[in-house]
């Protein structure tokens, strides 16, 4: 696997986390936690509540 493949994978994970976070904020805390962890791992910081 080359670096470009890893970058695309990180982009996909970022996209999914950003979409899921506000959508499930009030209805599915488990997905919210996964999204927050994903964003923390990708960005190196913990996002704040919307």
C-alpha positions in Angstrom: 0.0 0.0 0.0 1.3 3.4 -0.9 0.9 6.7 0.8 -1.8 7.9 -1.5 -4.0 4.9 -0.5 -3.6 5.8 3.2 -4.5 9.4 2.5 -7.6 8.4 0.7 -8.5 6.1 3.6 -8.0 8.9 6.1 -10.2 11.2 3.9 -12.9 8.6 3.8 -12.8 8.1 7.6 -12.9 11.9 8.1 -15.9 12.3 5.8 -17.9 9.5 7.5 -17.1 10.9 11.0 -18.1 14.4 10.0 -21.4 13.2 8.5 -22.3 10.9 11.3 -21.5 13.2 14.2 -24.3 15.8 13.9 -26.8 13.3 12.4 -26.6 10.9 15.4 -25.8 13.4 18.1 -29.1 13.0 19.9 -30.1 9.5 18.9 -27.1 7.2 18.9 -24.4 7.9 21.4 -22.3 4.8 20.4 -21.8 6.2 16.8 -21.1 9.7 18.3 -18.3 8.2 20.4 -16.8 6.4 17.4 -17.0 9.6 15.3 -15.4 11.6 18.1 -12.6 9.0 18.5 -12.0 9.0 14.7 -11.8 12.8 14.6 -9.4 12.8 17.5 -7.2 10.2 15.9 -7.2 12.0 12.5 -6.9 15.6 13.8 -5.0 15.1 17.0 -7.6 17.1 19.0 -11.0 16.4 20.5 -13.8 18.3 18.8 -16.3 20.2 20.9 -20.1 19.8 20.8 -22.1 21.4 18.0 
